[in-house]
Amino acid sequence: MANTRKYKIYREVLSKLGLEQLDVYRYPKSSDAREVIRARDRSGRLLLIKLPRFREEMSPEEFEELVKRQVSG
């Protein structure tokens, strides 16, 4: 339950951007991406959003900017 509250703000950011979070995969430091979020947009298209750091290591604003860059590019 604590993890749900801890990550709720990041799920809300995705929702604000029109995305639905499906899964989150966490990888060890040796990987290029630390976290990969699998999300669905409003049209039903699946997206893989690769984050360079864990979500809790960044502010919601920084998270939003990273997601916007991944989705648009």
VOVO-687993 format. One record per atom (N, C-alpha, C, CB): residue number from 0; residue in one letter; chain; atom name; x, y, z. Coordinates in steps of 0.2 Angstrom, whole numbers, plus 2048, in hexadecimal, padded with zeros to 3 digits. Glycine has a CB too. Layout:
! residues N
{i: NUM&aa: a&ch: A&at: CA&X: X&Y: Y&Z: Z}
...
***
This chain:
! residues 73
{i: 0&aa: m&ch: A&at: N&X: 804&Y: 7FA&Z: 800}
{i: 0&aa: m&ch: A&at: CA&X: 800&Y: 800&Z: 800}
{i: 0&aa: m&ch: A&at: C&X: 804&Y: 806&Z: 800}
{i: 0&aa: m&ch: A&at: CB&X: 7FB&Y: 800&Z: 806}
{i: 1&aa: a&ch: A&at: N&X: 80A&Y: 806&Z: 804}
{i: 1&aa: a&ch: A&at: CA&X: 80E&Y: 80C&Z: 804}
{i: 1&aa: a&ch: A&at: C&X: 811&Y: 80E&Z: 7FD}
{i: 1&aa: a&ch: A&at: CB&X: 814&Y: 80B&Z: 809}
{i: 2&aa: n&ch: A&at: N&X: 813&Y: 809&Z: 7F9}
{i: 2&aa: n&ch: A&at: CA&X: 816&Y: 80A&Z: 7F3}
{i: 2&aa: n&ch: A&at: C&X: 810&Y: 80D&Z: 7EE}
{i: 2&aa: n&ch: A&at: CB&X: 818&Y: 803&Z: 7EF}
{i: 3&aa: t&ch: A&at: N&X: 80A&Y: 80B&Z: 7EF}
{i: 3&aa: t&ch: A&at: CA&X: 805&Y: 80E&Z: 7EB}
{i: 3&aa: t&ch: A&at: C&X: 804&Y: 816&Z: 7EC}
{i: 3&aa: t&ch: A&at: CB&X: 7FE&Y: 80B&Z: 7EC}
{i: 4&aa: r&ch: A&at: N&X: 805&Y: 818&Z: 7F2}
{i: 4&aa: r&ch: A&at: CA&X: 804&Y: 81F&Z: 7F4}
{i: 4&aa: r&ch: A&at: C&X: 80B&Y: 822&Z: 7F1}
{i: 4&aa: r&ch: A&at: CB&X: 804&Y: 820&Z: 7FB}
{i: 5&aa: k&ch: A&at: N&X: 810&Y: 81F&Z: 7F2}
{i: 5&aa: k&ch: A&at: CA&X: 817&Y: 822&Z: 7F0}
{i: 5&aa: k&ch: A&at: C&X: 817&Y: 824&Z: 7E9}
{i: 5&aa: k&ch: A&at: CB&X: 81C&Y: 81D&Z: 7F2}
{i: 6&aa: y&ch: A&at: N&X: 814&Y: 820&Z: 7E5}
{i: 6&aa: y&ch: A&at: CA&X: 815&Y: 820&Z: 7DD}
{i: 6&aa: y&ch: A&at: C&X: 80E&Y: 823&Z: 7DA}
{i: 6&aa: y&ch: A&at: CB&X: 816&Y: 81A&Z: 7DA}
{i: 7&aa: k&ch: A&at: N&X: 80A&Y: 825&Z: 7DF}
{i: 7&aa: k&ch: A&at: CA&X: 803&Y: 828&Z: 7DC}
{i: 7&aa: k&ch: A&at: C&X: 804&Y: 82E&Z: 7D8}
{i: 7&aa: k&ch: A&at: CB&X: 7FE&Y: 829&Z: 7E2}
{i: 8&aa: i&ch: A&at: N&X: 809&Y: 833&Z: 7DA}
{i: 8&aa: i&ch: A&at: CA&X: 80A&Y: 839&Z: 7D7}
{i: 8&aa: i&ch: A&at: C&X: 80C&Y: 838&Z: 7D0}
{i: 8&aa: i&ch: A&at: CB&X: 80F&Y: 83D&Z: 7DB}
{i: 9&aa: y&ch: A&at: N&X: 810&Y: 833&Z: 7CF}
{i: 9&aa: y&ch: A&at: CA&X: 813&Y: 831&Z: 7C8}
{i: 9&aa: y&ch: A&at: C&X: 80E&Y: 82F&Z: 7C4}
{i: 9&aa: y&ch: A&at: CB&X: 819&Y: 82D&Z: 7C9}
{i: 10&aa: r&ch: A&at: N&X: 809&Y: 82A&Z: 7C6}
{i: 10&aa: r&ch: A&at: CA&X: 804&Y: 828&Z: 7C3}
{i: 10&aa: r&ch: A&at: C&X: 7FF&Y: 82E&Z: 7C1}
{i: 10&aa: r&ch: A&at: CB&X: 800&Y: 822&Z: 7C7}
{i: 11&aa: e&ch: A&at: N&X: 7FE&Y: 832&Z: 7C5}
{i: 11&aa: e&ch: A&at: CA&X: 7FA&Y: 838&Z: 7C4}
{i: 11&aa: e&ch: A&at: C&X: 7FD&Y: 83D&Z: 7BE}
{i: 11&aa: e&ch: A&at: CB&X: 7F9&Y: 83C&Z: 7CA}
{i: 12&aa: v&ch: A&at: N&X: 803&Y: 83D&Z: 7BE}
{i: 12&aa: v&ch: A&at: CA&X: 807&Y: 841&Z: 7B9}
{i: 12&aa: v&ch: A&at: C&X: 805&Y: 83E&Z: 7B2}
{i: 12&aa: v&ch: A&at: CB&X: 80E&Y: 842&Z: 7BA}
{i: 13&aa: l&ch: A&at: N&X: 806&Y: 837&Z: 7B2}
{i: 13&aa: l&ch: A&at: CA&X: 805&Y: 833&Z: 7AC}
{i: 13&aa: l&ch: A&at: C&X: 7FD&Y: 834&Z: 7A9}
{i: 13&aa: l&ch: A&at: CB&X: 806&Y: 82C&Z: 7AC}
{i: 14&aa: s&ch: A&at: N&X: 7F9&Y: 834&Z: 7AE}
{i: 14&aa: s&ch: A&at: CA&X: 7F2&Y: 835&Z: 7AD}
{i: 14&aa: s&ch: A&at: C&X: 7F0&Y: 83C&Z: 7AA}
{i: 14&aa: s&ch: A&at: CB&X: 7ED&Y: 834&Z: 7B3}
{i: 15&aa: k&ch: A&at: N&X: 7F4&Y: 841&Z: 7AD}
{i: 15&aa: k&ch: A&at: CA&X: 7F3&Y: 848&Z: 7AA}
{i: 15&aa: k&ch: A&at: C&X: 7F5&Y: 849&Z: 7A3}
{i: 15&aa: k&ch: A&at: CB&X: 7F7&Y: 84D&Z: 7AF}
{i: 16&aa: l&ch: A&at: N&X: 7FA&Y: 844&Z: 7A1}
{i: 16&aa: l&ch: A&at: CA&X: 7FD&Y: 844&Z: 79A}
{i: 16&aa: l&ch: A&at: C&X: 7F9&Y: 840&Z: 796}
{i: 16&aa: l&ch: A&at: CB&X: 804&Y: 842&Z: 79A}
{i: 17&aa: g&ch: A&at: N&X: 7F3&Y: 83D&Z: 798}
{i: 17&aa: g&ch: A&at: CA&X: 7EF&Y: 839&Z: 794}
{i: 17&aa: g&ch: A&at: C&X: 7F2&Y: 832&Z: 793}
{i: 17&aa: g&ch: A&at: CB&X: 7EE&Y: 83C&Z: 78D}
{i: 18&aa: l&ch: A&at: N&X: 7F6&Y: 82F&Z: 798}
{i: 18&aa: l&ch: A&at: CA&X: 7F9&Y: 829&Z: 798}
{i: 18&aa: l&ch: A&at: C&X: 7F6&Y: 824&Z: 79E}
{i: 18&aa: l&ch: A&at: CB&X: 800&Y: 829&Z: 798}
{i: 19&aa: e&ch: A&at: N&X: 7F5&Y: 81E&Z: 79D}
{i: 19&aa: e&ch: A&at: CA&X: 7F3&Y: 819&Z: 7A2}
{i: 19&aa: e&ch: A&at: C&X: 7F9&Y: 815&Z: 7A3}
{i: 19&aa: e&ch: A&at: CB&X: 7ED&Y: 815&Z: 7A0}
{i: 20&aa: q&ch: A&at: N&X: 7FC&Y: 815&Z: 7A9}
{i: 20&aa: q&ch: A&at: CA&X: 802&Y: 811&Z: 7AB}
{i: 20&aa: q&ch: A&at: C&X: 7FF&Y: 809&Z: 7AC}
{i: 20&aa: q&ch: A&at: CB&X: 805&Y: 813&Z: 7B2}
{i: 21&aa: l&ch: A&at: N&X: 803&Y: 805&Z: 7A8}
{i: 21&aa: l&ch: A&at: CA&X: 801&Y: 7FE&Z: 7A9}
{i: 21&aa: l&ch: A&at: C&X: 806&Y: 7FA&Z: 7AD}
{i: 21&aa: l&ch: A&at: CB&X: 801&Y: 7FB&Z: 7A2}
{i: 22&aa: d&ch: A&at: N&X: 80C&Y: 7FB&Z: 7AC}
{i: 22&aa: d&ch: A&at: CA&X: 812&Y: 7F7&Z: 7B0}
{i: 22&aa: d&ch: A&at: C&X: 818&Y: 7FC&Z: 7B1}
{i: 22&aa: d&ch: A&at: CB&X: 814&Y: 7F1&Z: 7AC}
{i: 23&aa: v&ch: A&at: N&X: 81C&Y: 7FA&Z: 7B6}
{i: 23&aa: v&ch: A&at: CA&X: 822&Y: 7FE&Z: 7B7}
{i: 23&aa: v&ch: A&at: C&X: 827&Y: 7F8&Z: 7B8}
{i: 23&aa: v&ch: A&at: CB&X: 822&Y: 803&Z: 7BD}
{i: 24&aa: y&ch: A&at: N&X: 82D&Y: 7F8&Z: 7B4}
{i: 24&aa: y&ch: A&at: CA&X: 832&Y: 7F4&Z: 7B5}
{i: 24&aa: y&ch: A&at: C&X: 838&Y: 7F7&Z: 7B7}
{i: 24&aa: y&ch: A&at: CB&X: 834&Y: 7F0&Z: 7AE}
{i: 25&aa: r&ch: A&at: N&X: 83B&Y: 7F5&Z: 7BC}
{i: 25&aa: r&ch: A&at: CA&X: 841&Y: 7F8&Z: 7BF}
{i: 25&aa: r&ch: A&at: C&X: 847&Y: 7F4&Z: 7BE}
{i: 25&aa: r&ch: A&at: CB&X: 841&Y: 7F9&Z: 7C7}
{i: 26&aa: y&ch: A&at: N&X: 84D&Y: 7F7&Z: 7BC}
{i: 26&aa: y&ch: A&at: CA&X: 853&Y: 7F4&Z: 7BA}
{i: 26&aa: y&ch: A&at: C&X: 859&Y: 7F6&Z: 7BE}
{i: 26&aa: y&ch: A&at: CB&X: 854&Y: 7F5&Z: 7B2}
{i: 27&aa: p&ch: A&at: N&X: 85E&Y: 7F1&Z: 7BF}
{i: 27&aa: p&ch: A&at: CA&X: 864&Y: 7F3&Z: 7C3}
{i: 27&aa: p&ch: A&at: C&X: 868&Y: 7F9&Z: 7BF}
{i: 27&aa: p&ch: A&at: CB&X: 868&Y: 7ED&Z: 7C4}
{i: 28&aa: k&ch: A&at: N&X: 86D&Y: 7FB&Z: 7C3}
{i: 28&aa: k&ch: A&at: CA&X: 871&Y: 801&Z: 7C1}
{i: 28&aa: k&ch: A&at: C&X: 874&Y: 7FF&Z: 7BA}
{i: 28&aa: k&ch: A&at: CB&X: 876&Y: 803&Z: 7C6}
{i: 29&aa: s&ch: A&at: N&X: 875&Y: 7F9&Z: 7B8}
{i: 29&aa: s&ch: A&at: CA&X: 879&Y: 7F8&Z: 7B2}
{i: 29&aa: s&ch: A&at: C&X: 875&Y: 7F9&Z: 7AC}
{i: 29&aa: s&ch: A&at: CB&X: 87C&Y: 7F1&Z: 7B3}
{i: 30&aa: s&ch: A&at: N&X: 86F&Y: 7FA&Z: 7AC}
{i: 30&aa: s&ch: A&at: CA&X: 86B&Y: 7FB&Z: 7A6}
{i: 30&aa: s&ch: A&at: C&X: 86B&Y: 802&Z: 7A4}
{i: 30&aa: s&ch: A&at: CB&X: 864&Y: 7F8&Z: 7A8}
{i: 31&aa: d&ch: A&at: N&X: 869&Y: 803&Z: 79E}
{i: 31&aa: d&ch: A&at: CA&X: 868&Y: 80A&Z: 79C}
{i: 31&aa: d&ch: A&at: C&X: 863&Y: 80E&Z: 79F}
{i: 31&aa: d&ch: A&at: CB&X: 867&Y: 80A&Z: 794}
{i: 32&aa: a&ch: A&at: N&X: 85D&Y: 80B&Z: 79F}
{i: 32&aa: a&ch: A&at: CA&X: 857&Y: 80E&Z: 7A3}
{i: 32&aa: a&ch: A&at: C&X: 856&Y: 80A&Z: 7AA}
{i: 32&aa: a&ch: A&at: CB&X: 851&Y: 80D&Z: 79E}
{i: 33&aa: r&ch: A&at: N&X: 855&Y: 80F&Z: 7AE}
{i: 33&aa: r&ch: A&at: CA&X: 854&Y: 80C&Z: 7B5}
{i: 33&aa: r&ch: A&at: C&X: 84D&Y: 80A&Z: 7B6}
{i: 33&aa: r&ch: A&at: CB&X: 855&Y: 812&Z: 7BA}
{i: 34&aa: e&ch: A&at: N&X: 848&Y: 80D&Z: 7B3}
{i: 34&aa: e&ch: A&at: CA&X: 841&Y: 80B&Z: 7B3}
{i: 34&aa: e&ch: A&at: C&X: 83E&Y: 80B&Z: 7AC}
{i: 34&aa: e&ch: A&at: CB&X: 83D&Y: 80F&Z: 7B8}
{i: 35&aa: v&ch: A&at: N&X: 83A&Y: 807&Z: 7AA}
{i: 35&aa: v&ch: A&at: CA&X: 836&Y: 807&Z: 7A4}
{i: 35&aa: v&ch: A&at: C&X: 82F&Y: 807&Z: 7A6}
{i: 35&aa: v&ch: A&at: CB&X: 838&Y: 801&Z: 79F}
{i: 36&aa: i&ch: A&at: N&X: 82B&Y: 80C&Z: 7A4}
{i: 36&aa: i&ch: A&at: CA&X: 824&Y: 80C&Z: 7A5}
{i: 36&aa: i&ch: A&at: C&X: 820&Y: 80A&Z: 79F}
{i: 36&aa: i&ch: A&at: CB&X: 821&Y: 813&Z: 7A8}
{i: 37&aa: r&ch: A&at: N&X: 81C&Y: 805&Z: 7A0}
{i: 37&aa: r&ch: A&at: CA&X: 818&Y: 803&Z: 79A}
{i: 37&aa: r&ch: A&at: C&X: 811&Y: 807&Z: 79B}
{i: 37&aa: r&ch: A&at: CB&X: 817&Y: 7FB&Z: 799}
{i: 38&aa: a&ch: A&at: N&X: 80F&Y: 80B&Z: 796}
{i: 38&aa: a&ch: A&at: CA&X: 809&Y: 80F&Z: 797}
{i: 38&aa: a&ch: A&at: C&X: 805&Y: 80E&Z: 790}
{i: 38&aa: a&ch: A&at: CB&X: 80B&Y: 816&Z: 798}
{i: 39&aa: r&ch: A&at: N&X: 7FF&Y: 810&Z: 791}
{i: 39&aa: r&ch: A&at: CA&X: 7FA&Y: 810&Z: 78B}
{i: 39&aa: r&ch: A&at: C&X: 7F7&Y: 818&Z: 78A}
{i: 39&aa: r&ch: A&at: CB&X: 7F4&Y: 80B&Z: 78C}
{i: 40&aa: d&ch: A&at: N&X: 7F7&Y: 81A&Z: 784}
{i: 40&aa: d&ch: A&at: CA&X: 7F5&Y: 821&Z: 783}
{i: 40&aa: d&ch: A&at: C&X: 7ED&Y: 820&Z: 781}
{i: 40&aa: d&ch: A&at: CB&X: 7F8&Y: 824&Z: 77D}
{i: 41&aa: r&ch: A&at: N&X: 7EA&Y: 826&Z: 780}
{i: 41&aa: r&ch: A&at: CA&X: 7E2&Y: 825&Z: 77F}
{i: 41&aa: r&ch: A&at: C&X: 7E0&Y: 822&Z: 779}
{i: 41&aa: r&ch: A&at: CB&X: 7E0&Y: 82C&Z: 77F}
{i: 42&aa: s&ch: A&at: N&X: 7E5&Y: 821&Z: 774}
{i: 42&aa: s&ch: A&at: CA&X: 7E3&Y: 81E&Z: 76E}
{i: 42&aa: s&ch: A&at: C&X: 7E4&Y: 816&Z: 76F}
{i: 42&aa: s&ch: A&at: CB&X: 7E7&Y: 820&Z: 768}
{i: 43&aa: g&ch: A&at: N&X: 7E7&Y: 814&Z: 774}
{i: 43&aa: g&ch: A&at: CA&X: 7E8&Y: 80D&Z: 775}
{i: 43&aa: g&ch: A&at: C&X: 7EF&Y: 80B&Z: 774}
{i: 43&aa: g&ch: A&at: CB&X: 7E4&Y: 809&Z: 771}
{i: 44&aa: r&ch: A&at: N&X: 7F3&Y: 80F&Z: 771}
{i: 44&aa: r&ch: A&at: CA&X: 7FA&Y: 80E&Z: 76F}
{i: 44&aa: r&ch: A&at: C&X: 7FF&Y: 80C&Z: 776}
{i: 44&aa: r&ch: A&at: CB&X: 7FE&Y: 813&Z: 76B}
{i: 45&aa: l&ch: A&at: N&X: 803&Y: 807&Z: 776}
{i: 45&aa: l&ch: A&at: CA&X: 807&Y: 806&Z: 77B}
{i: 45&aa: l&ch: A&at: C&X: 80D&Y: 80A&Z: 77B}
{i: 45&aa: l&ch: A&at: CB&X: 808&Y: 7FE&Z: 77C}
{i: 46&aa: l&ch: A&at: N&X: 810&Y: 80C&Z: 780}
{i: 46&aa: l&ch: A&at: CA&X: 816&Y: 810&Z: 780}
{i: 46&aa: l&ch: A&at: C&X: 81B&Y: 80D&Z: 785}
{i: 46&aa: l&ch: A&at: CB&X: 815&Y: 818&Z: 782}
{i: 47&aa: l&ch: A&at: N&X: 821&Y: 80D&Z: 784}
{i: 47&aa: l&ch: A&at: CA&X: 826&Y: 80C&Z: 789}
{i: 47&aa: l&ch: A&at: C&X: 82A&Y: 812&Z: 78B}
{i: 47&aa: l&ch: A&at: CB&X: 82B&Y: 806&Z: 786}
{i: 48&aa: i&ch: A&at: N&X: 82A&Y: 814&Z: 791}
{i: 48&aa: i&ch: A&at: CA&X: 82D&Y: 81A&Z: 793}
{i: 48&aa: i&ch: A&at: C&X: 833&Y: 818&Z: 797}
{i: 48&aa: i&ch: A&at: CB&X: 828&Y: 81F&Z: 797}
{i: 49&aa: k&ch: A&at: N&X: 839&Y: 81A&Z: 795}
{i: 49&aa: k&ch: A&at: CA&X: 83F&Y: 818&Z: 798}
{i: 49&aa: k&ch: A&at: C&X: 842&Y: 81E&Z: 79C}
{i: 49&aa: k&ch: A&at: CB&X: 844&Y: 816&Z: 793}
{i: 50&aa: l&ch: A&at: N&X: 843&Y: 81D&Z: 7A3}
{i: 50&aa: l&ch: A&at: CA&X: 845&Y: 822&Z: 7A7}
{i: 50&aa: l&ch: A&at: C&X: 84C&Y: 820&Z: 7A9}
{i: 50&aa: l&ch: A&at: CB&X: 840&Y: 822&Z: 7AD}
{i: 51&aa: p&ch: A&at: N&X: 850&Y: 826&Z: 7AA}
{i: 51&aa: p&ch: A&at: CA&X: 857&Y: 825&Z: 7AB}
{i: 51&aa: p&ch: A&at: C&X: 858&Y: 824&Z: 7B3}
{i: 51&aa: p&ch: A&at: CB&X: 85B&Y: 82B&Z: 7A9}
{i: 52&aa: r&ch: A&at: N&X: 853&Y: 825&Z: 7B7}
{i: 52&aa: r&ch: A&at: CA&X: 854&Y: 824&Z: 7BE}
{i: 52&aa: r&ch: A&at: C&X: 84D&Y: 822&Z: 7C1}
{i: 52&aa: r&ch: A&at: CB&X: 856&Y: 82B&Z: 7C2}
{i: 53&aa: f&ch: A&at: N&X: 84D&Y: 81F&Z: 7C7}
{i: 53&aa: f&ch: A&at: CA&X: 847&Y: 81D&Z: 7CA}
{i: 53&aa: f&ch: A&at: C&X: 842&Y: 823&Z: 7CB}
{i: 53&aa: f&ch: A&at: CB&X: 848&Y: 819&Z: 7D0}
{i: 54&aa: r&ch: A&at: N&X: 83C&Y: 822&Z: 7CB}
{i: 54&aa: r&ch: A&at: CA&X: 837&Y: 828&Z: 7CB}
{i: 54&aa: r&ch: A&at: C&X: 838&Y: 82B&Z: 7D2}
{i: 54&aa: r&ch: A&at: CB&X: 830&Y: 825&Z: 7CB}
{i: 55&aa: e&ch: A&at: N&X: 839&Y: 828&Z: 7D7}
{i: 55&aa: e&ch: A&at: CA&X: 83A&Y: 82B&Z: 7DE}
{i: 55&aa: e&ch: A&at: C&X: 840&Y: 830&Z: 7DE}
{i: 55&aa: e&ch: A&at: CB&X: 83A&Y: 826&Z: 7E3}
{i: 56&aa: e&ch: A&at: N&X: 844&Y: 82F&Z: 7D9}
{i: 56&aa: e&ch: A&at: CA&X: 84A&Y: 833&Z: 7D9}
{i: 56&aa: e&ch: A&at: C&X: 849&Y: 83A&Z: 7D6}
{i: 56&aa: e&ch: A&at: CB&X: 850&Y: 82F&Z: 7D6}
{i: 57&aa: m&ch: A&at: N&X: 843&Y: 83B&Z: 7D3}
{i: 57&aa: m&ch: A&at: CA&X: 842&Y: 841&Z: 7CF}
{i: 57&aa: m&ch: A&at: C&X: 83C&Y: 844&Z: 7D1}
{i: 57&aa: m&ch: A&at: CB&X: 842&Y: 83F&Z: 7C8}
{i: 58&aa: s&ch: A&at: N&X: 83B&Y: 84A&Z: 7D0}
{i: 58&aa: s&ch: A&at: CA&X: 835&Y: 84E&Z: 7D2}
{i: 58&aa: s&ch: A&at: C&X: 82F&Y: 84D&Z: 7CD}
{i: 58&aa: s&ch: A&at: CB&X: 836&Y: 856&Z: 7D2}
{i: 59&aa: p&ch: A&at: N&X: 829&Y: 84E&Z: 7CF}
{i: 59&aa: p&ch: A&at: CA&X: 824&Y: 84C&Z: 7CA}
{i: 59&aa: p&ch: A&at: C&X: 825&Y: 851&Z: 7C4}
{i: 59&aa: p&ch: A&at: CB&X: 81D&Y: 84E&Z: 7CD}
{i: 60&aa: e&ch: A&at: N&X: 827&Y: 857&Z: 7C4}
{i: 60&aa: e&ch: A&at: CA&X: 828&Y: 85B&Z: 7BF}
{i: 60&aa: e&ch: A&at: C&X: 82D&Y: 858&Z: 7BA}
{i: 60&aa: e&ch: A&at: CB&X: 82A&Y: 862&Z: 7C1}
{i: 61&aa: e&ch: A&at: N&X: 833&Y: 856&Z: 7BD}
{i: 61&aa: e&ch: A&at: CA&X: 838&Y: 853&Z: 7B9}
{i: 61&aa: e&ch: A&at: C&X: 836&Y: 84D&Z: 7B5}
{i: 61&aa: e&ch: A&at: CB&X: 83E&Y: 851&Z: 7BD}
{i: 62&aa: f&ch: A&at: N&X: 832&Y: 849&Z: 7B9}
{i: 62&aa: f&ch: A&at: CA&X: 82F&Y: 843&Z: 7B6}
{i: 62&aa: f&ch: A&at: C&X: 82A&Y: 844&Z: 7B0}
{i: 62&aa: f&ch: A&at: CB&X: 82B&Y: 83F&Z: 7BC}
{i: 63&aa: e&ch: A&at: N&X: 826&Y: 849&Z: 7B1}
{i: 63&aa: e&ch: A&at: CA&X: 822&Y: 84C&Z: 7AC}
{i: 63&aa: e&ch: A&at: C&X: 826&Y: 84E&Z: 7A5}
{i: 63&aa: e&ch: A&at: CB&X: 81D&Y: 851&Z: 7AE}
{i: 64&aa: e&ch: A&at: N&X: 82B&Y: 851&Z: 7A6}
{i: 64&aa: e&ch: A&at: CA&X: 82F&Y: 853&Z: 7A1}
{i: 64&aa: e&ch: A&at: C&X: 832&Y: 84E&Z: 79D}
{i: 64&aa: e&ch: A&at: CB&X: 834&Y: 858&Z: 7A3}
{i: 65&aa: l&ch: A&at: N&X: 835&Y: 849&Z: 7A1}
{i: 65&aa: l&ch: A&at: CA&X: 838&Y: 843&Z: 79E}
{i: 65&aa: l&ch: A&at: C&X: 833&Y: 83F&Z: 79A}
{i: 65&aa: l&ch: A&at: CB&X: 83B&Y: 83E&Z: 7A3}
{i: 66&aa: v&ch: A&at: N&X: 82D&Y: 83E&Z: 79D}
{i: 66&aa: v&ch: A&at: CA&X: 827&Y: 83A&Z: 799}
{i: 66&aa: v&ch: A&at: C&X: 825&Y: 83E&Z: 793}
{i: 66&aa: v&ch: A&at: CB&X: 821&Y: 839&Z: 79E}
{i: 67&aa: k&ch: A&at: N&X: 824&Y: 844&Z: 793}
{i: 67&aa: k&ch: A&at: CA&X: 823&Y: 848&Z: 78D}
{i: 67&aa: k&ch: A&at: C&X: 828&Y: 847&Z: 788}
{i: 67&aa: k&ch: A&at: CB&X: 822&Y: 850&Z: 78F}
{i: 68&aa: r&ch: A&at: N&X: 82E&Y: 847&Z: 789}
{i: 68&aa: r&ch: A&at: CA&X: 833&Y: 847&Z: 784}
{i: 68&aa: r&ch: A&at: C&X: 833&Y: 840&Z: 781}
{i: 68&aa: r&ch: A&at: CB&X: 83A&Y: 848&Z: 787}
{i: 69&aa: q&ch: A&at: N&X: 832&Y: 83B&Z: 786}
{i: 69&aa: q&ch: A&at: CA&X: 831&Y: 834&Z: 783}
{i: 69&aa: q&ch: A&at: C&X: 82B&Y: 833&Z: 77F}
{i: 69&aa: q&ch: A&at: CB&X: 831&Y: 82F&Z: 789}
{i: 70&aa: v&ch: A&at: N&X: 826&Y: 835&Z: 780}
{i: 70&aa: v&ch: A&at: CA&X: 820&Y: 834&Z: 77D}
{i: 70&aa: v&ch: A&at: C&X: 820&Y: 838&Z: 776}
{i: 70&aa: v&ch: A&at: CB&X: 819&Y: 836&Z: 781}
{i: 71&aa: s&ch: A&at: N&X: 822&Y: 83E&Z: 776}
{i: 71&aa: s&ch: A&at: CA&X: 822&Y: 842&Z: 770}
{i: 71&aa: s&ch: A&at: C&X: 828&Y: 840&Z: 76B}
{i: 71&aa: s&ch: A&at: CB&X: 823&Y: 84A&Z: 772}
{i: 72&aa: g&ch: A&at: N&X: 82D&Y: 83D&Z: 76D}
{i: 72&aa: g&ch: A&at: CA&X: 833&Y: 83B&Z: 769}
{i: 72&aa: g&ch: A&at: C&X: 833&Y: 834&Z: 768}
{i: 72&aa: g&ch: A&at: CB&X: 839&Y: 83E&Z: 76C}
***
